[in-house]
Amino acid sequence: MGRGKTMIKRIDNSTSRQVAFSKRRKGLLKKAGELSILCDVKVGVIIFSCTEKIYDFSSSRLDPFFIFPSLKVNLFYSMRNIFLD
C-alpha cells in the first residue's frame, strides 16, 4: 500500500515547513547529482531558503560562485527582493 497524494501548498507550521525544506533540499541535490552522473551533463543548483541561507550544488569541479564571486551576492539580493514583495 503506497502513500497518499501530497497536496502541494504552503505549509503553515514553520517547524514542519523547515523539516520539509530540509528533506526536499537533500532529495533535490541528490537527484541533481544522479542526473549529472547518468546523463554525463553539468548540473548547477542554487537554493535560497526563507532564512536567507544559500545552498548550492555543482557537478563540475569549478564552483560557479568561485568563477563569478559577484553572482552569489547579486542573486541573493535579487531573490531577497522577490521574497519580500
One Martini backbone bead per residue (centre of mass of N, CA, C, O) as a GRO file, in nm:
protein
   85
    1MET     BB    1   0.094   0.037   0.025
    2GLY     BB    2   0.073   0.361  -0.041
    3ARG     BB    3   0.088   0.677  -0.046
    4GLY     BB    4  -0.047   0.962  -0.033
    5LYS     BB    5  -0.135   1.248  -0.169
    6THR     BB    6   0.026   1.551  -0.196
    7MET     BB    7  -0.029   1.866  -0.124
    8ILE     BB    8   0.047   2.164  -0.302
    9LYS     BB    9   0.138   2.370  -0.035
   10ARG     BB   10   0.168   2.572   0.208
   11ILE     BB   11   0.324   2.551   0.514
   12ASP     BB   12   0.226   2.683   0.815
   13ASN     BB   13   0.422   2.534   0.982
   14SER     BB   14   0.746   2.614   1.048
   15THR     BB   15   0.866   2.342   1.134
   16SER     BB   16   0.752   2.169   0.904
   17ARG     BB   17   0.873   2.341   0.678
   18GLN     BB   18   1.174   2.296   0.753
   19VAL     BB   19   1.173   1.989   0.727
   20ALA     BB   20   1.081   1.977   0.433
   21PHE     BB   21   1.311   2.142   0.317
   22SER     BB   22   1.545   1.960   0.404
   23LYS     BB   23   1.451   1.699   0.260
   24ARG     BB   24   1.410   1.820  -0.031
   25ARG     BB   25   1.692   1.929  -0.069
   26LYS     BB   26   1.841   1.662  -0.055
   27GLY     BB   27   1.683   1.531  -0.291
   28LEU     BB   28   1.754   1.737  -0.511
   29LEU     BB   29   2.066   1.705  -0.494
   30LYS     BB   30   2.067   1.405  -0.555
   31LYS     BB   31   1.931   1.422  -0.836
   32ALA     BB   32   2.144   1.606  -0.963
   33GLY     BB   33   2.377   1.403  -0.936
   34GLU     BB   34   2.246   1.173  -1.097
   35LEU     BB   35   2.207   1.327  -1.362
   36SER     BB   36   2.505   1.381  -1.411
   37ILE     BB   37   2.595   1.083  -1.428
   38LEU     BB   38   2.388   0.948  -1.627
   39CYS     BB   39   2.412   1.205  -1.858
   40ASP     BB   40   2.672   1.368  -1.873
   41VAL     BB   41   2.625   1.645  -1.701
   42LYS     BB   42   2.593   1.973  -1.610
   43VAL     BB   43   2.515   2.083  -1.273
   44GLY     BB   44   2.314   2.350  -1.125
   45VAL     BB   45   2.232   2.456  -0.783
   46ILE     BB   46   2.013   2.707  -0.633
   47ILE     BB   47   1.924   2.782  -0.288
   48PHE     BB   48   1.671   2.979  -0.123
   49SER     BB   49   1.596   3.057   0.183
   50CYS     BB   50   1.392   3.210   0.424
   51THR     BB   51   1.676   3.250   0.601
   52GLU     BB   52   1.902   3.345   0.386
   53LYS     BB   53   2.013   3.087   0.265
   54ILE     BB   54   2.269   2.920   0.072
   55TYR     BB   55   2.239   2.656  -0.168
   56ASP     BB   56   2.479   2.442  -0.340
   57PHE     BB   57   2.537   2.282  -0.669
   58SER     BB   58   2.812   2.108  -0.842
   59SER     BB   59   2.935   1.883  -1.082
   60SER     BB   60   3.171   2.042  -1.108
   61ARG     BB   61   3.477   2.158  -0.997
   62LEU     BB   62   3.357   2.435  -1.056
   63ASP     BB   63   3.248   2.700  -0.892
   64PRO     BB   64   3.036   2.953  -0.975
   65PHE     BB   65   3.125   3.144  -0.731
   66PHE     BB   66   3.427   3.145  -0.809
   67ILE     BB   67   3.403   3.269  -1.092
   68PHE     BB   68   3.138   3.448  -0.974
   69PRO     BB   69   3.128   3.627  -0.694
   70SER     BB   70   2.884   3.827  -0.758
   71LEU     BB   71   2.653   3.624  -0.797
   72LYS     BB   72   2.575   3.566  -0.505
   73VAL     BB   73   2.494   3.853  -0.425
   74ASN     BB   74   2.293   3.917  -0.654
   75LEU     BB   75   2.102   3.677  -0.607
   76PHE     BB   76   2.033   3.733  -0.316
   77TYR     BB   77   1.901   4.018  -0.359
   78SER     BB   78   1.695   3.932  -0.569
   79MET     BB   79   1.549   3.713  -0.397
   80ARG     BB   80   1.483   3.891  -0.156
   81ASN     BB   81   1.294   4.084  -0.309
   82ILE     BB   82   1.090   3.867  -0.388
   83PHE     BB   83   1.014   3.775  -0.096
   84LEU     BB   84   0.924   4.073   0.003
   85ASP     BB   85   0.681   4.114  -0.217
   0.00000   0.00000   0.00000
